[in-house]
């Protein structure tokens, strides 16, 4: 069964896509935790980071690069990247994704 993110990538579920390429797409989070809260989602359906293999190194690097490029444009003077890896870490959708948070002082969040 396709995950929510696979359905978004296939345009079966509407979402505000702010960037996409052959390897990933970036959407706005529907429950933002900061003024800028984006999700960087690989098109390849990896359940989480633990499911990645050595063959995914290039994809993982690309996701970080895309995060960096978008963070530079939308993050002001800084941004935070978060990967929730598994249910006990707060991962809700079983499809690897990176959260990009920006638009406020995140240093006060206690991380």
N, C-alpha and C positions, 0 to 999 in steps of 0.2 A: 504494500500500500504506500502511496506517495505521501511524503511529509507535507506539512503546510508550506514550507519553503520551496519544495519542488513544484507545488501547485501555483505558487506565486510566480516562479520562474517560467512556468508554462502558460501564464496569463489566465489560469483557471480561477484564481482568487485575486481580486484587485488589491493593489498596494501602490504606494507612492515610491516609484523607483527613481533614485537620484543619480545612479550610475550603473552601467553594465558593460561587460565585455564577454569574450568567449568562455572565460573561466569563472566569473562571479557576477553577482549583482549586489547593489547597495540600496537598502530601503530605509524609510523612516520607521522607527519603532512605534507601535500603536499605543504603548503605555510608557512614554518617555520619562526617564529619571533625571534628565537635564534638558536645557533648552535645545541642544543639539544631541539627539540620540539616534544613531544610525546602526543598522545591522549589515555587516559585510558577510555575504553568504556564498560559499562555493557552489557551483552548479553540480559538481560531483557530490552524490549523496553519502557523505561520511557521517556516521552517527555522532561522533565527537572526536576530539583530538586523540583519544586513546585508540581509535579505530584507524588512524593514519598509519601508513607504512613508509618505508624509505622511498618508495615510488611517488609519494605525495609531497616530497620536499619542495619541489618547484612550485606546486600549487600553494603550499603553506607560505612560502616566501612571497608569492604573488599577492596573497590576501593581506599580508603585512604591508607590502608596498602600496597597494590600493588604499589601505587604512591611512598610511602616511600621507599620500597625495591628497586625499579628501580632508584629513585632519589639518593639513597646511592651509587649505582653502576655507574651511568652515570652523576651525578650532580656535581662532584668535591666537592668544599667546600660549596655548597648550591644550592638550586633549588626553583622554585616558582610553586605553584599549583593554577590554575585558573578554576573556573566554571562560564561560562556565562549562566545566567539563564533567558531565554526569549529573544525575538527579541530586545527589547529596551536595553538589556545588551550586545548585540552583538552575541547572539547565532544564528548560521546559520543553522546547521542541527538540526531538532527537535527530538533529541535523546540525553539524558543526557550523558555528557562526561567531563572529567577533562583534562586540558592542563597541561603538565609538561614542564617547560622551564628551561634550564640550559646551561652551557657552556660559559657564559660571565657574566660580572658584571651587575646584574639586579638591583642593588641598585640605579643606576643612571637613571633608567627609570621613576622615579617620583611616584612610588607606595609606 
